[in-house]
Amino acid sequence: MLKNCVTCGKQTKTFSEFACPGCGTKLARCQHCRLISNPYKCHKCGVEGP
């Protein structure tokens, strides 16, 4: 299964999925963006995180 990384937008098979702390929307981040702590931003409510 492929998911788009919320940070870089690339499709990936290696991702972590979690609920946005602001609105609960499911967000996916690729392994690379998590490893280098790229910030993410929820597309629904705008909450940002590391």
TIMIGU-212504 format. One record per residue (C-alpha): residue number from 1; chain; x, y, z. Coordinates in Angstrom, 3 decimals. Example, Ala and Ser with C-alpha at 12.3 -4.5 7.8 and 13.67 -1.06 7.14 Angstrom:
2
+-------+------+----------+----------+----------+
! vexnu ! nuza !       px !       py !       pz !
+-------+------+----------+----------+----------+
!     1 !    A !   12.300 !   -4.500 !    7.800 !
!     2 !    A !   13.670 !   -1.060 !    7.140 !
+-------+------+----------+----------+----------+
This chain:
50
+-------+------+----------+----------+----------+
! vexnu ! nuza !       px !       py !       pz !
+-------+------+----------+----------+----------+
!     1 !    A !    0.000 !    0.000 !    0.000 !
!     2 !    A !    1.304 !    3.468 !   -0.901 !
!     3 !    A !    0.659 !    6.658 !    1.047 !
!     4 !    A !    1.592 !   10.261 !    0.316 !
!     5 !    A !    3.893 !   11.824 !    2.894 !
!     6 !    A !    2.224 !   14.879 !    4.451 !
!     7 !    A !    5.646 !   16.596 !    4.625 !
!     8 !    A !    7.296 !   15.997 !    1.238 !
!     9 !    A !    4.315 !   14.749 !   -0.776 !
!    10 !    A !    6.118 !   11.701 !   -2.164 !
!    11 !    A !    4.414 !    8.331 !   -2.351 !
!    12 !    A !    6.043 !    5.759 !   -0.097 !
!    13 !    A !    5.641 !    2.228 !    1.181 !
!    14 !    A !    7.610 !    2.940 !    4.371 !
!    15 !    A !    5.555 !    5.384 !    6.413 !
!    16 !    A !    4.150 !    6.036 !    9.849 !
!    17 !    A !    0.513 !    6.999 !   10.153 !
!    18 !    A !   -0.860 !    8.950 !   13.100 !
!    19 !    A !   -3.824 !   11.099 !   14.056 !
!    20 !    A !   -3.400 !   14.872 !   13.900 !
!    21 !    A !   -3.283 !   16.196 !   17.482 !
!    22 !    A !   -5.589 !   19.051 !   16.479 !
!    23 !    A !   -8.417 !   17.432 !   14.531 !
!    24 !    A !   -7.775 !   13.693 !   14.401 !
!    25 !    A !   -7.222 !   13.480 !   10.627 !
!    26 !    A !   -4.928 !   10.572 !    9.726 !
!    27 !    A !   -1.537 !   11.798 !    8.538 !
!    28 !    A !    1.264 !    9.740 !    7.010 !
!    29 !    A !    4.961 !   10.611 !    7.043 !
!    30 !    A !    7.690 !    8.828 !    5.119 !
!    31 !    A !   10.593 !    7.246 !    6.950 !
!    32 !    A !   13.045 !    9.835 !    5.588 !
!    33 !    A !   11.075 !   12.891 !    6.779 !
!    34 !    A !   10.651 !   11.329 !   10.226 !
!    35 !    A !   14.352 !   10.491 !   10.433 !
!    36 !    A !   15.483 !   14.059 !    9.688 !
!    37 !    A !   12.582 !   15.631 !   11.671 !
!    38 !    A !   11.096 !   17.575 !    8.779 !
!    39 !    A !    8.124 !   19.562 !   10.092 !
!    40 !    A !    4.624 !   18.592 !    9.006 !
!    41 !    A !    1.427 !   20.612 !    8.667 !
!    42 !    A !   -2.085 !   19.182 !    8.771 !
!    43 !    A !   -3.886 !   20.045 !    5.542 !
!    44 !    A !   -7.239 !   20.181 !    7.352 !
!    45 !    A !   -6.662 !   22.280 !   10.503 !
!    46 !    A !   -3.143 !   23.708 !   10.040 !
!    47 !    A !   -1.527 !   22.182 !   13.143 !
!    48 !    A !    2.240 !   21.937 !   12.718 !
!    49 !    A !    4.701 !   19.576 !   14.350 !
!    50 !    A !    8.203 !   18.181 !   14.179 !
+-------+------+----------+----------+----------+
